[in-house]
Amino acid sequence: MRNLATDRALVLFSGGQDSSIVLPWALSRFTHVETIGFDYGQRHAVELGARQAVKRAICDAFPDWAAKLGNDTLVDAAGLRDLG
């Protein structure tokens, strides 16, 4: 029997190729999946723009997963770029 309290995942989701593979993997294995992304002014900002479209496409293709998908957080981390 699964422990629903611990059967949760947090996916670092940029909207790029790698995280777009990890998200369905997590949705197929966990009862609740939340996503988080970081906007630090990266050159591949187009990926961040694709996040919602990718999530919608996954939920449209696999409707059972839509109920498992929880909150999405986009963190403004532009100050991190200055540390480099």
C-alpha positions in Angstrom: 0.0 0.0 0.0 1.3 3.4 -0.9 1.8 6.1 1.7 0.0 9.1 0.1 1.7 11.5 2.5 5.1 10.6 1.0 4.1 9.7 -2.5 4.8 13.2 -3.8 7.4 14.7 -6.0 8.8 18.1 -6.9 10.1 18.5 -10.4 12.6 21.2 -11.3 10.8 22.1 -14.5 12.3 24.6 -17.0 10.2 23.6 -20.0 13.2 22.3 -21.8 13.8 18.8 -23.2 15.2 17.2 -20.1 12.6 18.4 -17.6 9.8 17.7 -20.1 10.8 14.1 -19.9 11.1 14.0 -16.2 7.7 15.5 -15.6 5.7 12.6 -17.2 8.1 10.1 -15.6 7.2 11.6 -12.2 3.4 11.8 -13.0 3.5 8.1 -13.9 5.0 7.2 -10.5 3.7 9.6 -7.9 0.2 10.6 -6.7 1.0 14.3 -6.6 3.6 16.3 -8.5 4.5 19.9 -8.2 6.8 21.9 -10.4 9.2 24.7 -9.8 11.3 26.8 -12.2 13.9 29.4 -11.8 14.2 32.5 -13.9 17.7 33.8 -13.6 17.9 35.6 -16.9 19.3 32.6 -18.7 19.9 32.6 -22.5 17.4 29.8 -23.0 14.5 31.8 -21.6 12.4 30.5 -24.4 12.2 27.3 -22.4 10.6 29.1 -19.5 8.0 30.5 -21.9 7.1 26.9 -23.0 6.5 25.6 -19.5 2.7 26.1 -19.5 2.3 24.8 -23.0 4.3 21.6 -22.3 2.3 21.0 -19.1 -1.0 21.5 -21.0 0.2 19.1 -23.8 1.1 16.4 -21.2 -2.3 16.7 -19.5 -4.2 16.7 -22.8 -2.3 13.5 -23.9 -2.7 11.9 -20.5 -5.9 13.2 -18.8 -5.4 10.9 -15.7 -2.2 12.8 -14.9 -3.9 16.2 -14.8 -5.4 15.5 -11.4 -1.9 14.6 -10.1 -0.4 17.9 -11.2 -0.2 20.4 -8.3 1.1 23.9 -8.0 3.6 25.4 -10.3 6.1 28.0 -9.0 8.3 30.2 -11.0 11.0 31.8 -8.9 12.5 35.1 -9.9 16.2 34.5 -9.3 17.7 37.2 -11.5 20.1 38.1 -8.7 21.8 34.8 -8.9 23.3 35.8 -12.2 25.2 38.5 -10.4 26.9 36.0 -8.1 28.7 34.5 -11.1 
